[in-house]
Structures are given as C-alpha cells and as structure tokens.
C-alpha cells in the first residue's frame, strides 16, 4: 500500500490538471492489485484533503464506493516537501538562494539537491572566485565535470540559485598566444608545445626553428584553456593532424592545468622536460594548493614507478618543481635535441 500511495502522490504532484478522474488513477495501479487496497489509498488521500470529491460526478458501484471525480489540492501534497526545503534553507550557505524550489516541482529539487551540496562545498571551501575563468574550468572546479555548466544543466541551476553571475565566468574566447616555426608548416602532422610560464616560453622561443614544433604556445597559467579550442582556426590549418605536448610546473596547480587540458583535447606530457626537473632538488612551498586526486593519478601514470615515487615524496615533503628549475640553456638543449615525433 505504501508504494502505491507514493506512486499516486508523485503522479498527482506532477499532474498538470486541477481535477482528475478515478479511472485515470486506477490506470496507475498494477492489474493484480486488489480493489480494496486501491480504495484504501484513495480514501486516505481524501482524508488528508489532497483529493476533494466532485459530487456531481457521482460514485462508482464498487464496495467501498468511491467518487468518480476529484479536485486536487496540490498545496497539501507539498507539506512534507516544503518542510524539507525550509530545513535545508536554514543550514544553507548565505549566498545560495532557494526561493525557486518553493515554486517548482519536487522532481526538480530531487534532481538538483546533489548539485546544491556540491556548490555549497565549493563556496565553503574557497568562497567566490576572484579570478576570471572559462566555463569549462569553473564547471570542473564546482562539479568535477568540465561540461556540467555548458551541457548538463549546470548553467540553469546556477542561475536559479543566484550564483552564476558571481562566478566570474568568461564565455568569450581570448586569442591564443604562440610563436610560429615556419619550417614546420608543411608537416603532415603538426606538433605544438604548451608551456605554463613566460620565462620558459622566452627561452624556448629562441630555438623554436631548431625543434620539431610548429608552435610554442604560452599558457599563462590557466589562461589558454579556453583559447586552445581556437588553435586550428588561428593557424588556418584544420586539414592536418595536430599533436599537443604540455610542460608546466610540477605542483598541484600545474598538474590540474594539464588534466583540464587533456580532458578538453588530448595532450601528452613533455616528459623530457619533466624528467630533467625530477633529477634536481625540489623547492619548498605552495602548501595552499588544493589536491585533485583524479588529476594527480592521471598525471603520475605517465611516469615510471621510480619517478612516481619521486613525485609522491615531493608532495609528502611539501615541495614543488617550478619550470624555472631548468635553466634557459637546459630548456633549449632538451627542446632541440629531443625527437618529439618519436615520443
């Protein structure tokens, strides 16, 4: 009886009309259900004032007799739902608005309640962002899914709870910053190296014509993540294959940047640079960065077991490797002496 009661209540809550026939409710009940059980549910809904008989439509001829038609008092259906909303509202982060759910169906609330919990965790942990980011980056930060805002209903949810405009999301695509190697324009497969910092970019730009790379792209931290989608259009070469390499700082932020890039479009780690860093003494600091376990695991799988142990030890001891750990000469030697097409 309990399951049937819930099925009919859920149907009535989402039903567009204000009146309903007994025959329509009977269709919701499995064929083997005894009439007395169904009648008991309808009588309970009448006793609660959820179903109000329409007297002019008369009763059926069964025992016990039931009215043939009813007016639906939907507000009474929502008593428990409203109580749940009020209870959640009391403990909710002050920036999140819940008024929308009091005016919408319980179905929407059940769908978006887990999102609300994730959003609150994001705000409690770091507050509103101070730096602009692409829609994909912000989506990943909140939900762990870079497509949630743009493709899975996240934008509408964030707008409903009054947060979207506060997230400093940049929809416009900024131009991609890169140096071009004209010697590689005719290659059937074009190779591109993305570096995180300007010092590294400047050093490698000097020897770019001596490398396998068509472009050297300046990442500027996370700034390129949105722009990278414009690579083929900016160089007007959509007809050839493109292979991306990435070299960033070996810290939690640098690892996450590569992970976000690789989720958007495949990008190999420029391992010769990373291995040269791992052979050096690490720096201390950057203890305020947040670890993304999935990004960390995916990053480490690109290295040998012994290299993974070095990386684990690095973070256990609160260390990091900046790109600047390699001198300009070291960067240049690795860039031009490595056969990147064979990696």
N, C-alpha and C positions, 0 to 999 in steps of 0.2 A: 504493500500500500504506500509505503514511503517513497519508493522510486516513481510510482505513478503520480503521486501528489507533486513531486518535484517536476516531472515531465510536463504536467498540465500547467503548473505555475510558471515554468520557464516559457512555455508557449504563450500564455496569456501576457507575460511581461513584454514579449517581442511582437505581439499581435497588433496590427495597425488599426483595427477597428475598435469601436467602443461597445459593440454588442456582439454576442456570439451564440450560436445555436447549440443545443445539447448534442445534436447529431455530429457537429464538427468536432466536439470534444471526444465523442465516442471513437472517432477515427484515430485518435492519438493512442488508444488503448490496444495492446496486443489481443488478437482474436480469442485466445484461450482464457482471458481474464473473466472471472465470474462477475455478473452484473452487480451483485451486492457490494463487491469491492469497489467498483467504479462509482456506484451510487454513494458509498460512504465518503469518497474523496470529494465529490461534488457537494454533498451536504456539509462537509467540513468547510469548504470554500465559501458556502453561503453563510454559515455560522460566523465566519470571520469577516463577513461583509465584503468579500472580494467579488463574489457573484451575487447580483441582485436580480431575482426573478422578474421577467416581463409577464405580468399576469394575463394580459390579453392573448398571449400565445398558448395558454393552457398548459396542461401536463401530459406526459406520456401515459401509457396504460400499464406500465410495469409496476412491480412491487419491490421496494417502495417507489411511489410515483415521484417523478422529477419534472420540474418546469422545462418546457421546450426551448425557451429563450432566456438570455441573461444580459444585463448591463454589467460591464467590467469596471470595477473601481480600482484603477491601476495604482493610485497612491497607496492603497492598503497593501498592495503587493510589495511595495518598496520599503516597508517599515524596517525590515532587517538590513536591507541594502543601505539605507540612509544611516542607520546606526553604525554600520561598518565604516562608511565614509567619514562620519564625524569622529570616530575613534582614531582612524588613520590621520585625519587632519590635525588632531591635537599634537601628534608627535612628529609631524612633517617639517622638513626644512622650511624656514620662513620665506624663501624666495619662490617656492613652488606653489602655484595656485591650483586649487582643486574644485573650484566652483563649477567647472564644466561638467564634472561627473554627476552632480546632483540633477543636471538637466538632460543627461544622456542615458542610454540603456546600460543595464548591468553587464551586458555582453562586452561593451567597450571597456568597462572597468576591469573585468576579469582578464582581458587581453593585455591591457596596459599597466596593470598593477606591478608586474615584474620590472617593467621599464622604469616605473616610478622609483622602485627600490634602487635600481642601478644609478639613476640620475641623482638620487639623494646621496648615495655613497660617493659619487663624483664630486658633488658640491661640498659635502662634509670634509672630504679628504683635502681638496685643494681650493675650494671656493670658485668664484667665477674667473675665467681666464683673463689675463692682462695682455696677451699677445694674440694677434690675428692668426688664424689657421684655416686650411682648406676644409671643405665639408667632409672629406674623407678622413682627414686626420682627427677632427673633432669627434666624428662618429665613432672612430676606433677608441678614442680616449674614454668616451662615456660607456659604450656598449661592448667594446671588444670586437666590433664588426664594422669595417670601414664603409659598408654600403647601407647600413641601417638607416641613416638620415635620408639619403637620396632615393633608396629603392624599397625600403621595408616599413615605411610608415612613420619613421622617426621624426621627420620634419613636422607633420601634422600634430603629433604628440607634443613635441617641444613647443609648438605654437599654442596649443590648448592650455598648457600649464604655465605659459607666460615666460618661458626661458629662452626660446630660440633667438630673439633679438639681443640677448645679453651674452651670447656665446662667442661673439667676435668671429663669425664665420665669413670667410671671403669666397664668394662664388666666382668672381672674375678670375680668369687665368692670367697670371703675370708672364711676361716673356721669359723664356729660358735663356740663361746666361752661359755662353760657351765660347771656346776658341776652336777654330776650324783648321784641319790639316788638309790642304788641297791635294796632297799626294795620294790620299785615300778615297777620293770622290768616285773613282771608277771601280772600287772593290765590289764584288758580288754580295759580300756580307760585310756590313759596316760595324766597327767596334767603337764603343763610347765608354769613357771613364768619367765617373762622377766622383768628385772629392768634396768633402764636407767644408773645409776651411780655405780661406783666401791665401794663406801662406803656402799651402800645398799646391793650390791652383797656380800661383805665380811661378813657383819653381818648375812645375811640370810643363807649363805653357812654353817655356823657353826651348824645350826639347821635343815638343809635340810632333814636329815633322819627322823626327827620327824614330817614332813609335808606330805601332800597328793601329792606333786610334784615329778615327775620323774626327771626333770631337773630344774636347776636355770640358766637362760641364762643371760649373761652380754651383754647388748645392746650397751654400749659405745656410748651413744647418738644415732645417726642415723646409726652407722656402721653396725648393724646387719640386716638392712632392706633387703639387698641383700642376706646375708648368711642364713636368716631364711628359704629360699626355700630348704636348704640342711638338715633340721632337721631330717627327717625320714631316709635319707641316712646315716647321720653321726652316728646315734644310731642303725642303721640296724634294724629298726622296722617299715617297711612300711605296715605291715599287721594289725596293730591295730589302733584304733581311737585316735586322738590327740586333746587335748583342750588347747588353749593358753590363758594365763592371762598376762596383761601388767600393770606395775606400773612405772610411770615416774613423772618428776617434773610437778607441776600444774602451768605451764606458757605456753605462746603461742607456743613455740617450742616443749615442751613436748606433748601438745595436738596434734600438727601436726604430730609428730612422731607416736603416736598411730593411728591417722587417716590413715597415709600412710601404716602402718602395716595392719590395718583392711581392707583396700582396697585390699591388696595383699592376705591375708588369714585371716579368722575371728579370732579376738582376743578380749576377754572380758576385761573390766577394772577390776583390782583387787580392787574392791570397799572398802573392809575393810581398806586397807591402805589409800586410798584417803579420806575416811570419818574421819579417825583419824587425817589427816592433816587439814581438814576443821574445825576441832574443836579447832585448835590452832590459834594464832595470825600470820598473814601473814608477809612476808618480803617485803621491798620496793626495787624496781629496775627493771632491764631488760626492760626498756622502748623502746629499739631499735628493738624489735622483731616485725615481720610483722604478722598481724592477718589474718588467713584464716577462713572466715565466715562459710563455709561449715563444716570444721573440728571442729570449735567451737560449732556449733549447734549439730552436731552428738555426740560430747563428752558430752555436757550438758544433752542430752536426757537420759543418763544413770543414772541421779541423780533425787532425789525428787525435788518438786517445791521449798521447802525451801533451799535445797542445791544449787539449781541453782541460787537462789538469792544471796547466799554467794559467789558463783563463779563470778557472774556478778559484785557484789560490789568489789570483789578482783581486777578485771581488771579496773574498773572505777577509783579506787584509786591507780593505778599503782603498784599493788602488785603481789606477786607470792609465791608459796609454793615449796621450794626445798625438795627433798626426805629426805635430811638430817634434815628436821624439825622433823622427828621421830628419837628418839634415837635408838641405837642398840638393847637395851632391848625391846623397844616398837615394833620394827620391828619383832624381834624373837617371841615375845608373839603372835602377830597377825598371823604370818606365821604358827605357830604350833597349835594355838588354833582354827583357823578357819576351818570349814568343807568345804573345797573348792569344793568338789564334790556335795554339796547341793546348791551351788550358781547358 
